[in-house]
Amino acid sequence: MKCIRCGAEVENNANSCSSCSLEFTDEMKVQMAAYEKQMAEYNRQMEEYNRQMAEMNQNAQVPPVGGQPDVNPRMGMAGYAYGNGNMQTQAQPVKKKYVPNILTIFGVMMAVAAVFLPYAKQGNTTRSIWDVFGNGSTTDLLLVAGGMGIALIAFICCFFRNTACKVINLICSLCVAGALIFEFVLTMLDKQDYANAALGYGSIISIVAAGILMIAVPIWSLIFRKK
């Protein structure tokens, strides 16, 4: 056991310390024996702990059959890393939440609305795109229906993040924008040929919608690009 004053090793049945000459009472001997027992138990527990840690690290470093180890040697079963005796939780990457393409959605809504709004007028007669094509020949009606169908596809693709939907969205948006610009150019040419001809607010909305649809997909992809 150890001397209660200087910590020197002494015999268990010694009555005094050979180093500091302290005379041991019975009470001192009991205290020193209890302390010696506590230290022995503490050392035993530490050895058992070190043995278990060594076995765990050794097992984690052994690769499974046919590949690399699937457990990080510094990772525990509960997802903790051991460092300097402390357990620290591993930070998990935060996935950025995808937001539907609001620009394309807004552009499609404006484009569809522009079909039914007053587009051009001559004198007291005001017409929309639907008045001209929707009530015209079957071919005219199919053109308008096809354009609105393409706009609907672009609208649906706004809610998906994958590359294929982005490409389809871009193609459909450009098709709708091109049709609106083409109709606007034709209306401007007709305006020069007819007296008392003027544009309605539907034509302005349609050209704004065309501009939004042309830039919507690239801008939104840049804002919410994958990290």
HELIX and SHEET records of a PDB file:
HELIX    1   1 ASP A   26  GLN A   61  1                                  36    
HELIX    2   2 ILE A  102  PHE A  116  1                                  15    
HELIX    3   3 ILE A  129  ILE A  129  1                                   1    
HELIX    4   4 TRP A  130  GLY A  134  3                                   5    
HELIX    5   5 THR A  138  CYS A  157  1                                  20    
HELIX    6   6 THR A  163  ASP A  193  1                                  31    
HELIX    7   7 TYR A  201  ILE A  223  1                                  23    
SHEET    1   A 2 TYR A  80  GLY A  83  0                                        
SHEET    2   A 2 ASN A  86  THR A  89 -1                                        
SHEET    1   B 3 THR A 125  ARG A 127  0                                        
SHEET    2   B 3 ALA A 120  GLN A 122 -1                                        
SHEET    3   B 3 ALA A 197  LEU A 199 -1                                        
END                                                                             
